Amino acid sequence: MGAAGFWDNPEKAQQTIAATKPLNNFLKPFNELAQAAADLEALLELAEEDESLEAELEPAVARLERQVADIEFKAMLDGPQDASNAYVKIQAGTGGTEACDWAGMLLRMYTRWAERQGYTVSLVDEDPNEAAGIRSATLHVVGDYAYGYLQGETGVHRLVRISPFDANARRHTSFAAVDVLPELDDSIVIEIKPEELRRDTFRSGGPGGQHQNKTESGVRYTHLPTGIAAESRSERSQHKNDANALKLLKAKLYQIEEQKRRAEVERTYDEKGEVSFGRQIRNYTLQPYTLVKDTRTEAQTAQVNAVLDGEIDEFLQAYLRYKTEQKHKKN
């Protein structure tokens, strides 16, 4: 960045600056850790000469241990796209209004989590259900390591509760699928031949103003060789929806290629996957007891309301540890 001619190509310069941001986010706490270790060493030497300083040792060691744990956690975010922004798609499973309401609850959960992280979150696409909830929605989460943190949420999520839509107050089981994709920057090129694309426009339904309902502002792109589709309807401008849909499609195609290269063909959920019992990655039980349990990591908590309010860090961190352990076993 300090080299002569760095700003001769502003676009390339901005890409370089963007690439350094996640690196600095890791190096800064690492340098702080090194300084804390040096300070603790100096305190130990002083405590050998002055016993009154021994009381300061225990809290200093505790702070250093927390810093080490934070560094170890961040070191697990080492994937090629872990530092990227993320798209989070939520799809209601079978079950009508009950499943759509559950999908809406997950939409709120991820939105609240992103806001707590200080991330910017926006709705790229939403297909609302008439009675309650959503049939599907896609969130755009902008912030450092958004994809890295959320990547383990891909899969089927299962809810068990007394249905508020059942006059007989019976217990219901609902399913919704979540798919997390990285937002690609301009340094990654995904080539799509024009003849491999089908572009459809449609009127955006549901809330959104008269403009959305009267004009075909929604855009859907379908990649014909794979059948993968992506759409956007949240913007009033068809041009903006077009750009969003194409960017989302490229993110999906990139993810598929990454999985092929890493031989990760055992996807829990994909475009043709069944959103049903036996495929869930996490169970959320509200009745007859309260428990959220991840089927992969065994992480669990009885604080269901807190989880549904966006407090999911325990599960995100458990998955990253699980992923790291699995990678080490393969190596």
Residue frames as qw, qx, qy, qz and C-alpha x, y, z in Angstrom:
[[0.000, 0.884, 0.467, 0.000, 0.00, 0.00, 0.00],
 [0.274, -0.837, 0.099, 0.462, 2.96, 2.32, 0.52],
 [0.598, 0.017, 0.527, 0.604, 4.46, 1.54, -2.88],
 [0.109, 0.425, -0.218, -0.872, 4.68, 4.20, -5.55],
 [0.348, 0.081, -0.645, -0.676, 1.84, 3.96, -8.03],
 [0.088, 0.187, 0.932, -0.299, -0.44, 2.07, -5.61],
 [0.332, 0.569, 0.474, -0.584, -3.37, 4.38, -6.42],
 [0.103, 0.296, -0.576, -0.755, -2.80, 4.32, -10.19],
 [0.402, -0.211, -0.786, -0.419, -5.50, 1.67, -10.39],
 [0.377, -0.308, 0.361, -0.795, -8.14, 2.77, -7.81],
 [0.873, -0.107, -0.183, -0.439, -10.29, -0.33, -8.25],
 [0.801, 0.125, -0.531, 0.245, -7.38, -2.71, -7.63],
 [0.143, 0.364, -0.524, 0.756, -6.21, -0.54, -4.73],
 [0.608, -0.305, 0.170, -0.713, -9.61, -0.78, -3.04],
 [0.929, -0.026, -0.338, -0.147, -9.52, -4.59, -3.43],
 [0.575, 0.258, -0.576, 0.519, -6.10, -4.67, -1.74],
 [0.179, -0.354, 0.410, -0.821, -7.33, -2.49, 1.12],
 [0.807, -0.208, -0.051, -0.550, -10.41, -4.68, 1.54],
 [0.870, 0.090, -0.476, 0.094, -8.17, -7.78, 1.66],
 [0.344, 0.318, -0.582, 0.664, -6.03, -6.29, 4.44],
 [0.473, -0.473, 0.118, -0.734, -9.01, -5.53, 6.70],
 [0.924, -0.295, -0.140, -0.199, -9.66, -9.11, 7.91],
 [0.755, 0.197, -0.400, 0.481, -5.90, -9.64, 8.28],
 [0.053, 0.458, -0.348, 0.816, -5.63, -6.57, 10.50],
 [0.702, -0.434, -0.010, -0.564, -8.61, -7.80, 12.51],
 [0.953, -0.155, -0.236, 0.112, -6.56, -10.90, 13.31],
 [0.617, 0.311, -0.317, 0.650, -3.13, -9.26, 13.71],
 [0.181, -0.649, 0.171, -0.719, -4.32, -6.54, 16.09],
 [0.800, -0.510, 0.087, -0.305, -5.51, -8.95, 18.84],
 [0.926, 0.066, -0.189, 0.319, -2.41, -11.10, 18.22],
 [0.370, 0.501, -0.281, 0.730, -0.14, -8.10, 18.85],
 [0.468, -0.616, 0.152, -0.615, -2.21, -7.20, 21.92],
 [0.957, -0.268, -0.098, -0.045, -1.75, -10.78, 23.15],
 [0.750, 0.263, -0.265, 0.547, 2.03, -10.56, 22.71],
 [0.020, 0.590, -0.256, 0.765, 2.09, -7.28, 24.66],
 [0.729, -0.518, 0.038, -0.446, -0.09, -8.78, 27.43],
 [0.955, -0.077, -0.205, 0.203, 2.29, -11.75, 27.72],
 [0.502, 0.398, -0.293, 0.710, 5.27, -9.39, 28.02],
 [0.302, -0.611, 0.166, -0.713, 3.45, -7.33, 30.67],
 [0.892, -0.391, -0.075, -0.215, 2.63, -10.47, 32.65],
 [0.843, 0.123, -0.277, 0.444, 6.26, -11.59, 32.52],
 [0.198, 0.507, -0.277, 0.792, 7.35, -8.21, 33.87],
 [0.595, -0.554, 0.057, -0.579, 4.71, -8.39, 36.62],
 [0.953, -0.189, -0.228, 0.067, 5.99, -11.83, 37.64],
 [0.624, 0.274, -0.321, 0.657, 9.52, -10.49, 38.00],
 [0.126, -0.539, 0.207, -0.807, 8.30, -7.57, 40.10],
 [0.791, -0.446, -0.103, -0.405, 6.14, -9.87, 42.28],
 [0.859, -0.006, -0.389, 0.334, 9.22, -11.93, 43.16],
 [0.363, 0.220, -0.340, 0.839, 10.64, -8.80, 44.78],
 [0.276, -0.117, 0.271, -0.915, 7.40, -7.30, 46.12],
 [0.021, 0.234, 0.968, -0.087, 4.82, -9.76, 47.54],
 [0.276, 0.486, 0.403, -0.724, 2.11, -7.07, 47.54],
 [0.367, 0.409, -0.439, -0.711, 1.94, -7.40, 43.75],
 [0.081, -0.005, 0.993, 0.091, 0.93, -11.07, 43.89],
 [0.366, 0.489, 0.627, -0.484, -2.76, -10.10, 44.13],
 [0.402, 0.645, -0.176, -0.626, -2.52, -8.63, 40.63],
 [0.068, -0.313, 0.884, 0.341, -1.23, -11.86, 39.11],
 [0.352, 0.288, 0.883, -0.113, -4.47, -13.88, 39.11],
 [0.447, 0.744, 0.320, -0.380, -6.65, -11.36, 37.19],
 [0.152, 0.711, -0.499, -0.472, -3.77, -10.72, 34.76],
 [0.187, -0.150, 0.950, 0.199, -3.47, -14.45, 34.03],
 [0.416, 0.496, 0.721, -0.246, -7.25, -14.71, 33.57],
 [0.362, 0.793, -0.025, -0.489, -7.21, -11.86, 31.04],
 [0.045, 0.543, -0.743, -0.389, -4.37, -13.50, 29.13],
 [0.323, 0.098, 0.941, 0.012, -6.21, -16.83, 29.03],
 [0.456, 0.674, 0.460, -0.354, -9.28, -15.10, 27.56],
 [0.258, 0.772, -0.342, -0.469, -7.11, -13.45, 24.91],
 [0.131, -0.312, 0.908, 0.248, -5.52, -16.80, 24.02],
 [0.417, 0.360, 0.821, -0.149, -8.96, -18.43, 23.72],
 [0.413, 0.779, 0.154, -0.447, -10.11, -15.61, 21.41],
 [0.128, 0.649, -0.622, -0.417, -7.05, -16.00, 19.18],
 [0.264, -0.072, 0.957, 0.094, -7.52, -19.79, 19.01],
 [0.470, 0.559, 0.620, -0.288, -11.15, -19.30, 17.99],
 [0.362, 0.809, -0.116, -0.448, -10.31, -16.79, 15.25],
 [0.094, -0.484, 0.803, 0.334, -7.63, -19.16, 13.94],
 [0.468, 0.234, 0.851, -0.037, -10.42, -21.61, 13.08],
 [0.480, 0.785, 0.252, -0.300, -11.78, -19.11, 10.54],
 [0.304, -0.524, 0.584, 0.540, -9.20, -20.05, 7.93],
 [0.611, 0.444, 0.639, 0.144, -11.37, -20.95, 4.93],
 [0.374, 0.154, 0.375, 0.834, -10.83, -19.10, 1.61],
 [0.138, -0.554, -0.380, -0.728, -14.14, -17.22, 1.99],
 [0.453, -0.503, -0.652, 0.341, -14.51, -17.15, 5.79],
 [0.210, -0.311, -0.184, 0.908, -13.84, -13.39, 5.95],
 [0.041, -0.259, -0.550, -0.793, -16.63, -12.67, 3.44],
 [0.498, 0.006, 0.199, -0.844, -20.10, -11.25, 3.85],
 [0.161, 0.092, 0.983, -0.010, -22.86, -13.84, 3.78],
 [0.545, -0.109, -0.337, -0.760, -26.22, -14.62, 2.23],
 [0.207, 0.014, 0.898, -0.387, -28.60, -16.56, 4.49],
 [0.496, -0.080, -0.507, -0.700, -31.52, -18.22, 2.72],
 [0.319, 0.018, 0.797, -0.512, -34.40, -19.63, 4.78],
 [0.454, -0.017, -0.643, -0.616, -36.97, -21.97, 3.23],
 [0.649, -0.160, 0.437, -0.602, -40.10, -23.25, 4.99],
 [0.036, -0.091, 0.984, 0.146, -40.61, -27.01, 4.87],
 [0.381, -0.361, -0.716, -0.461, -43.86, -28.89, 4.48],
 [0.275, -0.395, -0.724, 0.495, -46.54, -28.07, 7.02],
 [0.010, -0.799, -0.480, -0.363, -48.33, -24.97, 5.77],
 [0.151, -0.893, 0.021, -0.424, -48.69, -22.00, 8.11],
 [0.785, -0.603, 0.100, 0.102, -46.91, -23.74, 10.99],
 [0.798, 0.025, 0.190, 0.571, -43.74, -24.25, 8.91],
 [0.300, 0.705, 0.151, 0.625, -43.92, -20.73, 7.47],
 [0.424, -0.877, 0.013, -0.226, -44.20, -19.26, 10.96],
 [0.836, -0.404, 0.173, 0.329, -41.12, -21.28, 12.01],
 [0.639, 0.363, 0.192, 0.650, -39.19, -19.95, 8.98],
 [0.019, -0.860, -0.087, -0.502, -40.16, -16.43, 10.05],
 [0.678, -0.730, 0.071, 0.033, -38.84, -17.13, 13.56],
 [0.813, -0.096, 0.204, 0.538, -35.49, -18.20, 12.10],
 [0.368, 0.675, 0.178, 0.614, -35.41, -15.06, 9.95],
 [0.328, -0.893, 0.020, -0.307, -35.80, -12.97, 13.09],
 [0.839, -0.478, 0.113, 0.235, -33.19, -15.05, 14.96],
 [0.724, 0.148, 0.189, 0.647, -30.47, -14.49, 12.35],
 [0.131, 0.798, 0.145, 0.569, -31.40, -10.82, 11.99],
 [0.529, -0.837, 0.041, -0.135, -31.08, -10.26, 15.74],
 [0.851, -0.273, 0.153, 0.421, -27.76, -12.14, 15.85],
 [0.569, 0.439, 0.182, 0.671, -26.32, -10.03, 13.01],
 [0.109, -0.878, -0.080, -0.459, -27.44, -6.80, 14.65],
 [0.711, -0.695, 0.075, 0.075, -25.77, -7.84, 17.92],
 [0.801, -0.048, 0.198, 0.563, -22.51, -8.38, 16.05],
 [0.062, -0.713, 0.103, 0.691, -22.70, -4.87, 14.67],
 [0.331, 0.080, 0.741, 0.579, -23.22, -6.22, 11.17],
 [0.401, 0.285, -0.106, -0.864, -25.41, -4.61, 8.52],
 [0.286, 0.187, 0.939, 0.046, -28.30, -6.88, 7.61],
 [0.419, 0.307, -0.124, -0.846, -30.79, -6.39, 4.78],
 [0.687, 0.263, 0.646, -0.205, -33.57, -8.43, 3.18],
 [0.041, -0.290, 0.668, 0.685, -32.63, -9.37, -0.39],
 [0.434, -0.102, -0.688, -0.572, -35.70, -11.47, -1.10],
 [0.280, 0.044, 0.750, -0.598, -38.89, -12.41, 0.76],
 [0.409, -0.210, -0.696, -0.551, -41.91, -14.51, -0.16],
 [0.302, -0.166, 0.569, -0.747, -44.37, -13.88, 2.70],
 [0.130, -0.306, -0.940, -0.075, -47.07, -16.32, 3.73],
 [0.263, -0.551, -0.345, -0.713, -50.59, -14.90, 3.86],
 [0.676, -0.622, -0.374, -0.123, -51.48, -16.15, 7.35],
 [0.514, -0.820, 0.242, 0.073, -48.13, -15.88, 9.16],
 [0.681, -0.386, 0.493, 0.381, -44.41, -16.14, 8.59],
 [0.277, 0.678, -0.457, -0.504, -42.61, -16.61, 5.28],
 [0.964, 0.255, 0.055, -0.049, -42.36, -19.24, 2.58],
 [0.807, 0.080, 0.004, 0.586, -38.78, -18.17, 1.94],
 [0.046, -0.997, 0.052, 0.027, -36.41, -15.23, 2.47],
 [0.791, 0.207, -0.122, 0.562, -32.77, -14.32, 1.86],
 [0.345, -0.915, -0.007, 0.208, -30.74, -12.08, 4.17],
 [0.615, 0.582, -0.213, 0.488, -27.58, -10.22, 3.16],
 [0.646, -0.733, -0.055, 0.206, -25.26, -10.02, 6.19],
 [0.504, 0.719, -0.188, 0.440, -22.40, -7.55, 5.77],
 [0.461, -0.816, 0.316, -0.147, -19.50, -7.68, 8.20],
 [0.203, 0.594, -0.777, 0.045, -16.05, -9.22, 8.74],
 [0.045, 0.144, -0.980, 0.127, -16.21, -13.03, 8.92],
 [0.655, 0.059, 0.193, -0.729, -20.01, -13.10, 8.59],
 [0.827, 0.222, -0.427, -0.291, -19.78, -16.20, 6.38],
 [0.373, 0.323, -0.804, 0.331, -17.14, -17.80, 8.58],
 [0.274, -0.109, 0.657, -0.694, -19.35, -17.54, 11.65],
 [0.686, 0.187, 0.221, -0.667, -22.61, -18.58, 9.95],
 [0.416, 0.357, -0.743, -0.383, -21.40, -21.34, 7.61],
 [0.054, 0.022, -0.980, 0.189, -22.40, -24.14, 10.00],
 [0.448, 0.254, 0.445, -0.733, -26.05, -23.04, 9.99],
 [0.504, 0.258, -0.567, -0.598, -26.64, -24.70, 6.61],
 [0.137, -0.054, -0.987, 0.062, -29.10, -27.56, 7.06],
 [0.446, -0.514, -0.570, -0.460, -32.57, -28.41, 8.32],
 [0.052, -0.187, 0.564, -0.802, -33.80, -26.86, 11.59],
 [0.423, -0.379, -0.793, -0.221, -36.62, -28.65, 13.48],
 [0.230, -0.282, 0.337, -0.868, -39.09, -27.04, 15.88],
 [0.385, -0.373, -0.843, -0.023, -41.38, -28.87, 18.36],
 [0.082, -0.009, 0.368, -0.926, -44.04, -26.79, 20.15],
 [0.236, 0.575, 0.728, -0.289, -47.72, -26.38, 20.96],
 [0.260, 0.333, 0.486, 0.765, -49.00, -24.79, 17.77],
 [0.106, 0.354, 0.306, -0.877, -50.57, -21.33, 18.16],
 [0.406, 0.177, -0.430, -0.787, -52.55, -22.15, 15.00],
 [0.384, -0.157, -0.902, -0.116, -54.14, -25.32, 16.39],
 [0.503, -0.491, -0.052, -0.710, -57.50, -24.73, 18.15],
 [0.907, -0.324, -0.253, -0.095, -56.96, -28.00, 20.05],
 [0.250, -0.845, 0.455, -0.131, -53.54, -26.88, 21.33],
 [0.988, -0.004, 0.101, 0.119, -51.76, -29.96, 20.02],
 [0.435, -0.636, 0.453, 0.449, -48.00, -30.34, 19.73],
 [0.741, 0.668, 0.047, -0.043, -46.63, -29.88, 16.20],
 [0.652, -0.336, 0.387, 0.560, -43.27, -30.52, 14.54],
 [0.456, 0.878, 0.061, -0.135, -42.12, -28.03, 11.90],
 [0.749, -0.102, 0.305, 0.579, -39.11, -27.90, 9.59],
 [0.301, 0.943, -0.042, -0.137, -37.24, -25.13, 7.80],
 [0.851, 0.119, 0.108, 0.500, -34.03, -25.24, 5.77],
 [0.129, -0.935, 0.151, 0.295, -31.19, -22.74, 5.99],
 [0.819, 0.310, 0.136, 0.463, -28.48, -22.27, 3.35],
 [0.264, -0.878, 0.109, 0.384, -25.51, -19.95, 3.94],
 [0.749, 0.490, 0.172, 0.410, -23.45, -18.64, 1.01],
 [0.443, -0.461, 0.035, 0.768, -20.38, -16.36, 0.87],
 [0.373, 0.901, 0.111, -0.190, -20.62, -13.08, -1.03],
 [0.798, 0.121, 0.219, 0.549, -17.91, -13.17, -3.68],
 [0.095, -0.800, 0.101, 0.584, -15.63, -10.21, -4.27],
 [0.587, 0.754, -0.139, -0.259, -14.37, -9.09, -7.67],
 [0.063, -0.629, 0.765, 0.125, -11.13, -11.06, -7.29],
 [0.439, 0.036, 0.898, -0.019, -13.07, -14.33, -7.79],
 [0.393, 0.296, -0.407, -0.769, -14.36, -14.80, -11.31],
 [0.529, 0.210, 0.805, -0.168, -17.32, -17.09, -11.96],
 [0.157, 0.232, -0.557, -0.782, -17.80, -17.43, -15.70],
 [0.499, 0.392, 0.717, -0.289, -21.35, -18.09, -16.85],
 [0.150, 0.084, 0.652, 0.739, -22.10, -18.31, -20.55],
 [0.378, 0.114, 0.052, -0.918, -25.11, -16.20, -21.60],
 [0.622, 0.012, -0.592, -0.512, -26.74, -19.22, -23.26],
 [0.428, -0.108, -0.856, 0.268, -26.61, -21.07, -19.92],
 [0.032, 0.189, 0.509, -0.839, -28.80, -18.47, -18.22],
 [0.107, -0.600, -0.672, -0.421, -32.57, -18.00, -18.20],
 [0.049, -0.033, -0.322, 0.945, -33.81, -14.67, -16.90],
 [0.191, -0.613, -0.726, -0.246, -37.38, -14.29, -15.68],
 [0.055, -0.189, 0.253, -0.947, -39.13, -11.23, -14.29],
 [0.327, -0.511, -0.791, -0.081, -42.18, -11.25, -12.07],
 [0.278, -0.716, -0.052, -0.638, -44.36, -9.00, -9.97],
 [0.229, 0.158, -0.751, 0.599, -43.30, -8.81, -6.36],
 [0.519, -0.563, -0.554, -0.328, -46.13, -9.90, -4.07],
 [0.589, -0.505, -0.482, 0.407, -46.86, -9.05, -0.47],
 [0.200, -0.921, -0.119, 0.313, -45.89, -5.84, 1.32],
 [0.585, -0.107, 0.330, 0.733, -43.65, -3.48, -0.59],
 [0.107, 0.529, -0.022, -0.842, -45.78, -0.72, -2.01],
 [0.685, 0.585, 0.262, -0.346, -47.83, -0.25, -5.14],
 [0.306, 0.732, -0.526, -0.307, -44.79, -0.01, -7.40],
 [0.182, -0.319, 0.930, 0.027, -43.68, -3.54, -6.58],
 [0.528, 0.281, 0.758, -0.259, -47.12, -5.00, -7.18],
 [0.563, 0.724, 0.178, -0.356, -47.82, -3.23, -10.51],
 [0.437, 0.748, -0.476, -0.153, -44.45, -3.67, -12.25],
 [0.983, 0.008, -0.141, 0.115, -42.36, -6.76, -12.86],
 [0.034, -0.878, 0.432, -0.204, -39.48, -5.60, -10.66],
 [0.766, -0.396, 0.505, -0.036, -38.57, -9.06, -9.36],
 [0.519, 0.618, -0.558, -0.193, -35.80, -10.94, -11.20],
 [0.860, -0.258, 0.437, -0.053, -34.97, -14.65, -11.20],
 [0.352, 0.631, -0.655, -0.224, -31.90, -16.18, -12.84],
 [0.939, -0.104, 0.305, -0.121, -31.71, -19.92, -13.52],
 [0.032, -0.596, 0.750, 0.285, -28.44, -21.66, -14.43],
 [0.839, 0.217, -0.188, -0.462, -29.69, -24.20, -16.98],
 [0.568, 0.336, -0.748, 0.066, -26.89, -26.82, -16.71],
 [0.183, 0.071, -0.831, 0.520, -27.36, -27.22, -12.95],
 [0.351, -0.614, -0.650, -0.279, -30.92, -26.00, -12.40],
 [0.376, -0.384, -0.431, 0.725, -29.66, -23.67, -9.65],
 [0.034, 0.761, 0.395, 0.514, -31.81, -20.53, -9.33],
 [0.318, -0.328, -0.378, 0.805, -31.54, -17.22, -7.47],
 [0.024, 0.730, 0.492, 0.474, -33.98, -14.36, -7.26],
 [0.214, -0.204, -0.346, 0.890, -34.38, -10.89, -5.80],
 [0.065, -0.673, -0.604, -0.421, -37.55, -8.88, -5.29],
 [0.393, -0.636, -0.431, 0.506, -36.80, -6.55, -2.39],
 [0.208, -0.286, 0.134, 0.926, -35.66, -3.54, -4.46],
 [0.440, 0.681, 0.321, -0.489, -38.06, -1.20, -6.26],
 [0.311, 0.702, -0.459, -0.446, -35.66, -1.09, -9.21],
 [0.975, 0.202, 0.067, -0.064, -35.57, -4.08, -11.56],
 [0.524, 0.688, -0.426, 0.267, -31.96, -3.17, -12.35],
 [0.224, -0.588, 0.645, -0.435, -30.93, -3.52, -8.69],
 [0.861, -0.099, 0.389, -0.311, -32.86, -6.78, -8.33],
 [0.850, 0.491, -0.188, 0.015, -31.12, -8.05, -11.46],
 [0.283, 0.662, -0.595, 0.359, -27.67, -7.35, -9.98],
 [0.509, -0.422, 0.592, -0.460, -28.60, -8.90, -6.63],
 [0.941, 0.103, 0.203, -0.251, -30.01, -12.06, -8.22],
 [0.756, 0.553, -0.324, 0.136, -26.96, -12.55, -10.45],
 [0.027, 0.638, -0.640, 0.428, -24.56, -12.02, -7.54],
 [0.698, -0.264, 0.514, -0.423, -26.48, -14.54, -5.43],
 [0.945, 0.300, -0.013, -0.127, -26.47, -17.09, -8.28],
 [0.523, 0.629, -0.508, 0.269, -22.70, -16.76, -8.64],
 [0.306, -0.529, 0.639, -0.466, -22.31, -17.30, -4.89],
 [0.888, -0.037, 0.328, -0.320, -24.32, -20.52, -5.13],
 [0.860, 0.471, -0.188, 0.048, -22.27, -21.80, -8.09],
 [0.200, 0.679, -0.602, 0.369, -19.02, -20.95, -6.28],
 [0.590, -0.398, 0.557, -0.428, -20.14, -22.88, -3.23],
 [0.962, 0.171, 0.129, -0.170, -20.89, -25.96, -5.34],
 [0.677, 0.600, -0.367, 0.217, -17.45, -25.82, -6.98],
 [0.117, -0.639, 0.617, -0.444, -15.76, -25.42, -3.60],
 [0.792, -0.216, 0.446, -0.357, -17.58, -28.46, -2.27],
 [0.927, 0.366, -0.082, -0.012, -16.52, -30.51, -5.27],
 [0.425, 0.668, -0.507, 0.340, -12.89, -29.52, -4.83],
 [0.227, -0.474, 0.679, -0.513, -12.99, -30.38, -1.14],
 [0.385, -0.053, -0.910, -0.143, -14.96, -33.56, -1.80],
 [0.199, 0.129, 0.642, -0.729, -17.72, -32.38, 0.51],
 [0.322, -0.136, -0.672, -0.653, -20.58, -34.05, -1.28],
 [0.293, -0.391, -0.851, 0.192, -22.44, -34.92, 1.89],
 [0.139, -0.269, 0.032, -0.952, -24.51, -31.75, 1.97],
 [0.131, 0.265, 0.807, -0.512, -27.19, -31.82, 4.65],
 [0.381, 0.713, 0.495, -0.318, -29.49, -29.77, 2.49],
 [0.216, -0.146, 0.470, 0.843, -29.37, -28.57, -1.12],
 [0.366, 0.131, -0.214, -0.896, -31.80, -27.29, -3.72],
 [0.666, -0.050, -0.592, -0.451, -33.40, -30.75, -4.06],
 [0.186, 0.095, -0.866, 0.455, -32.96, -31.86, -0.47],
 [0.462, -0.554, -0.635, -0.278, -35.94, -32.95, 1.60],
 [0.106, -0.427, 0.388, -0.810, -36.82, -30.62, 4.45],
 [0.809, -0.327, -0.293, -0.391, -38.08, -33.26, 6.84],
 [0.743, -0.577, 0.307, -0.145, -37.38, -35.49, 9.85],
 [0.932, -0.062, 0.227, 0.276, -34.02, -37.25, 9.98],
 [0.612, 0.508, 0.081, 0.601, -32.14, -34.51, 8.13],
 [0.211, -0.956, -0.061, -0.193, -32.08, -31.85, 10.83],
 [0.538, 0.376, -0.438, 0.615, -28.86, -30.34, 12.16],
 [0.024, 0.117, -0.539, 0.834, -30.54, -28.78, 15.17],
 [0.327, -0.546, -0.755, -0.158, -33.67, -29.40, 17.24],
 [0.108, -0.251, 0.260, -0.926, -35.55, -26.61, 19.02],
 [0.383, -0.423, -0.820, -0.045, -38.00, -28.01, 21.60],
 [0.194, -0.389, 0.154, -0.887, -40.45, -25.68, 23.38],
 [0.736, -0.224, 0.313, -0.557, -42.83, -28.36, 24.77],
 [0.622, -0.689, -0.358, -0.102, -43.01, -30.55, 26.86],
 [0.615, -0.591, 0.006, 0.522, -39.60, -29.17, 27.96],
 [0.290, 0.943, -0.126, -0.109, -37.27, -26.47, 26.64],
 [0.680, -0.375, 0.481, 0.407, -34.07, -27.50, 24.87],
 [0.566, 0.769, -0.231, -0.189, -32.04, -26.53, 21.82],
 [0.712, -0.377, 0.555, 0.208, -29.60, -29.25, 20.75],
 [0.407, 0.668, -0.494, -0.380, -27.26, -29.53, 17.78],
 [0.984, 0.032, 0.127, -0.124, -27.18, -33.04, 16.35],
 [0.735, 0.537, -0.296, 0.291, -23.59, -32.71, 15.07],
 [0.253, 0.545, -0.505, 0.620, -21.76, -31.12, 17.98],
 [0.531, -0.436, -0.701, 0.189, -24.05, -32.11, 20.88],
 [0.083, 0.079, -0.260, 0.959, -24.00, -28.44, 21.99],
 [0.294, -0.592, -0.706, -0.254, -27.21, -27.70, 23.87],
 [0.011, 0.065, -0.390, 0.919, -28.99, -25.19, 26.09],
 [0.019, -0.564, -0.811, 0.155, -32.35, -24.90, 27.81],
 [0.016, 0.575, 0.141, -0.806, -32.47, -21.15, 27.11],
 [0.433, 0.444, 0.696, 0.363, -34.66, -21.51, 24.00],
 [0.122, 0.937, 0.319, -0.071, -36.07, -17.98, 24.09],
 [0.274, -0.784, 0.312, 0.462, -32.59, -16.49, 24.25],
 [0.469, -0.060, 0.718, 0.511, -31.50, -18.59, 21.26],
 [0.310, 0.654, 0.639, 0.260, -34.55, -17.54, 19.23],
 [0.046, -0.974, -0.113, 0.192, -33.68, -13.95, 20.15],
 [0.520, 0.803, -0.253, 0.145, -30.32, -14.33, 18.39],
 [0.363, -0.713, 0.590, -0.109, -28.02, -15.68, 21.09],
 [0.975, 0.210, 0.007, -0.070, -26.53, -18.47, 18.95],
 [0.176, 0.797, -0.572, 0.080, -22.78, -17.91, 19.46],
 [0.596, -0.367, 0.695, -0.164, -22.50, -21.09, 21.52],
 [0.847, 0.303, 0.435, -0.046, -23.68, -23.15, 18.55],
 [0.535, 0.825, -0.181, 0.024, -21.62, -21.24, 15.98],
 [0.087, -0.743, 0.652, -0.123, -18.42, -21.73, 18.00],
 [0.728, -0.169, 0.651, -0.135, -19.18, -25.39, 18.69],
 [0.833, 0.517, 0.195, -0.030, -19.56, -26.04, 14.96],
 [0.354, 0.844, -0.394, 0.086, -16.24, -24.34, 14.15],
 [0.374, -0.549, 0.734, -0.143, -14.48, -26.49, 16.76],
 [0.825, 0.142, 0.530, -0.136, -16.21, -29.56, 15.33],
 [0.691, 0.721, -0.036, -0.024, -15.18, -28.62, 11.78],
 [0.086, 0.801, -0.583, 0.104, -11.57, -28.09, 12.85],
 [0.591, -0.321, 0.723, -0.157, -11.49, -31.47, 14.62],
 [0.849, 0.373, 0.360, -0.097, -12.92, -33.21, 11.55],
 [0.508, 0.818, -0.269, 0.019, -10.31, -31.55, 9.32],
 [0.173, -0.677, 0.703, -0.132, -7.49, -32.70, 11.61],
 [0.765, -0.060, 0.623, -0.151, -8.83, -36.27, 11.59],
 [0.796, 0.592, 0.119, -0.043, -8.83, -36.32, 7.77],
 [0.312, 0.829, -0.449, 0.121, -5.25, -35.00, 7.71]]
